[in-house]
Amino acid sequence: MTKRLKGSSMFEKIIRRFSRVRILVVGDIMLDRFIWGEVSRISPEAPVPVVKVEKETFLLGGAANVVNNIHALGGEASLCGVIGDDEMGQKVLTRLAEMGIEQGGVSIEEGRQTTVKTRIIAHHQQLVRIDRETTQPPLASTFRTLLEYLKQKIETVDGIVLSDYEKGLLTRSLIQMVIQKAKESGKFVMVDPKIKNFFFYRGATVVTPNTAEASSASRVSITDEASMSRAGRILLKRLRCDALVITRGEEGMAVFEPHRKPLLVPTEAKEVYDVTGAGDTVIGTMALALGAGAGIRKAAEIANHAAGIVVGKVGTATVHQKELIKVIEERVKLR
């Protein structure tokens, strides 16, 4: 695999154009709930820590966190998905309103439970996660509303992100409609996939599986660069996409394109505290970079820098435009 380094000025020009880019995010909307506290003793009832709660915070999760990342980087984002008619769904809407995000594509479904991931954190360590969710597809009436919104909205944006967390929204028919409509409109489609729907995304512009997803979908046990290369080539051919980007956690990412050698992008993380939401940061940043005129490889390198920042923070974190530019400048100097 080839390795390539880039100067910071080229990256800065691309990043400063993020404010001109409009991205539509379609996918599973979630809320990330964090309970923060301290542990000073073990429970007498069971061998578990007793957490003394100090504060509680709520952040956008899933597809909504992709929107959050795009917004933090200065881009214009809109969201399409479904929430329940419950307290947590209202918290999602409130947060979107505070950010000035358009809510026309967010459908409220009666009787549905908004997906909430509750993480209990003490001394900067996640102790446990509790999930409340609905995973069945939305009602037919909800789908009709979403489809009408999508058909109109795709025409007005630069690109689309499909954010799949297997919570029921992204069915085969919806996925294929979005990809087909985007192609007709000349818009790119980026996908953060899950195994269940993996090959429904055939024909998307960029697909970004993590190592485990790429290994499972390709049926190649990824243990080194050679096996990763085999897996990447298999998936690139089967998905018929313009690029496949395997995100490798602490090892960075690998970019595969037809008729080109794979590009290995090493990690930019100084320290890894929490990988929560890092995939959302990667796909949101890449979408903005593509919309700003970057090629796949430059977009991947910029996204890799952004991911290196968020994994050094605790909780569902985002990166701001100035922060990203500064970090890239510092890291290029060190090279």
N, C-alpha and C positions, 0 to 999 in steps of 0.2 A: 504493500500500500504506500501511496505517496503522502508526504506531510508538507504543508504549505503555511507560511506565515504572511500576514498582511499588515501594511502600515495603518496607523490609526486614523489618518486624515480621510482615507477612502471610506472607512467605516463611519466616521463622524458625518460625512455628507449624506450617507444613506439614512442614518438614524435621525438626522434633523429633518428629513423629508417624511418621517412617520406621521406628522400632524396633517398631512394631505391625504392619508390613506384611510379608506373606509372598509371595514371588515364585518361581515355577517357571521356570527357564531351560532351554529345549530347543534343542539345536543341536550344532554341530561343536566338539568339545573339542580344544584345542591347547595346546602348551607353547611359551612364548617363551624362547629361550635367548640370553643376551647374553654376548659375549666382549669384555671391556674392555681397552684397552691404549694404547700410545703409538706414534707413528710418528716416527722420526728419520732414516730413509733410504729410498731407492728400491732395490728388488731388482736385483742385477746380472743376474738371469736373465730379467727382463721388466720393462717400465715400470710396475710396480705398487708400492705402499707395503709396507714390511715392518712388521708390527704386533708389537710386543713385548707379550705378554699379561701383564696384571697380575691380573685376576680373572675369574671366570665366575659368572653368576647365572642362575637359572631362575625364571620367573614364569608364572602361569596365563595362557593365551591363548584367543582365540575366545570360545565360549560360557562357558568357565570364567572368562574375564576379566570377563564381565558379572556373574557370580556374585561375583567378587572385588570389583568396584565396589559392588555392593549390600551386601555384607558390610562393606566399609569405611565406608559411609554409615549403618550401624547397622541395616539391614534384615535380614530372615531369608530366606535364599536356599536353594533346592535345585536340583540339576543333573540333567539327563537327557541322556545321550549315550553314545558308545562310544569306547573307547581300545583300543590293542593290548596284547598280553601281552608287553611289552618294558620295558626300563629306564626309558624316558621316560614310559610309562604309569604306572609305579610312582611316579615323581616327582610326577605329577598327583595320584594318590591320597594321597600323603604330605602334599602341600601342602593338599589339601582337609581332611584329618584334622587338621592343625595349626590350621586355621581353624574347626574344629567344624562343617563343612558335611556334611550328610547325603549319603551315597554310594550309597544304594539304587537310584538311577536310572542309575548309571554301569555300563555293561556292558563286560566285558573280552572281546575277541574274539581267539581263537587265530589266529595267523598275520597279523593286521592290524598295520600300523605306525602308531603314534601320530604324529599330525601335529606336527612340530617346525619352528619358524621360528628359524633361528640368525642373529642380527645381530652383526656385528663393528663395534665402535664405538671410535673413537680421537679424543681431544680434543673430546668431545661431538658428534662427527659420525658418522653411520652410513656406513660405507664399502661394505658389501655385505650382502646377505641371502641365506641358503642355506635352501631349503625341502626337507624330507623329509615325504612325505605319502602317504596312501591316499585315493583319491577315489571308489572304487566304493561302492555302498550296502552296508550291513552284511548279514550272512547272515540268512536267513529266521528262524532260531531266535533270533537277537539281536533282530530286530524284534518278535517275539512277546513277548519278555521286556520290551522297552521299552514296548510298547503296554499291557501289563497294568499296569505301573507308572504310566503316564500316566493311564489311566482312573480309577485310585484317587486319584492325587495331585491332579489338577485340582480335585477336590471340596474340597480342604483349603486351597487358596491363594487369594489375592486377585486375582492376575493371572498371566499367562503371557507370557514373552518367547521369541520364536523367533529364534535367532541363526544366520543362514545364511552360511557361508563356502565353500559349494560343495565340501564334503569328503564328500558322499554320504549323510549321515544324513537330511536333510530332503527326502524324496520327496513327490510330489503326494499320495499316499494318507495319509501321516503328517501333513502340513500340514493337509489338509482335515479329518482326524479330530480334531485338536487344536482347530481353529477351531469345528467343530460341537459338540464336547463342551463347550468353554468357553461357547458361547452358551447351551447347555442349562442350564449351571450358573450363568449370570449373571456370568461372569468376563471381564475384558478380555484381549485378545491384542495385544501389540505385536510388530512385525516389523522386524528389520534385514535387508533383502532383498539378494539378488543377482539379476542379470539373468536367469539361466537359469530360475529358478523364479518370476519376478516376479508373474505373474498367477495363480499357484496360491494366492496369499495373499488372493484376493478374499473380502471379508467380515470381514477382521481389523479390530480397533478402530483401531489406529494403525500406519501404515507409514512407515518413516524412511529413504528412499533418499538417497544423496548426489547432488550435482549431475550427475555423469557418469551414474549409474544412472537418474536421473529423465529426463535428456535421451535416453538410449538407449531406455528403455521407452516414452516418449511420442512419440518420433521428432520432437522439437522441439529444435533446436539452442539451448541456453540460453546466451545472451550478455549478457543484461541483465534487469532486473526484469520487463519486459513479456513476454519470451519465457519466463521462469521462471513467470510467472503462467499463461500458456497451458499450459505443461507440467503444472503443478500441477493445474489444472482438469481436464485430460484424464485424468490418473491417478486423481484423486479419484473421477471418474465411473466409470471402468473397474474400479477396485478395490472400489467400493462400501464404502469404509471410513468411519469417523467422522471421521478426520483423516489428512492426509498432511503429514509434516514433512520438508522438503528440507534436509538439512544441507549447509552451504556452506563448510566449512572456515574459513579466516581471515575470511570475510564473515558468519559467524553462521548463521542458519537462517531458513526461511520456513514458516509454518504455514497450511495450507489446510483449511477446513471447509465443508461444504455451506451455502449461503445466507448466508455471511459473507465480508467482505472478507479477503483474506490478511493475515496479520500478519508483518511483517518484524522479526526479532529480531537486532539487530546484535551482532557479536562482542564478547565480554568479555575476550578475551585481551590481556594487556599485551605479551607477547613470545611468539613461536612457535618452540620449539626442536624439538619432535618430536610429530607427530600420531598416532603409534602408539597404537592402542587408544582414541582419542578417541570413535569411534562406539560402542564398548562403554560408555563413561562416559555418553554421551548417553542411550542406550536404558535403561540400568540406573537412572539418575537419574529419567528420565521415568516409568518403571514404578513406582518408589517414590512419586513425587509423586501419580500417579493413584491408587495404592492408599491414599494418605494423604488422599484427598478433594479434591485439586486438579483444576481443569478442565484441558483440553488446553493452553490458552495459558499458564496459570501454570506447568504442568509443563514446558513447553518453555523458558520463561524461566529456571527453576531449572536445568534441564539445560544450558542455554547457559552459565550461570555456572560450572557444574562443568567443562564442556569447556574453558572459558577458563583454568582452573587446570591441567588435565592437559597441555595442549599447551605449557605453560611448563616442563614437566619432561622429562627425557630418559629414554626407555625406556617400557615398558608401565606407566603410572602410575595411581594411584587418588586419590580425594578423600575426606577424612574429614568427618564431620558438622560438627564445630566449625570446621574450616577453611572449609567452604562457607558457613556462617553468617557468619563473620568477613569473608570476602571480599565477600559480598553487602552487608553493612553498610557496608564501606569504599567500595564502588563507588557505592552509593546516595547516600552523603554527598557524593561528588565531583560528583554531578549537581546 
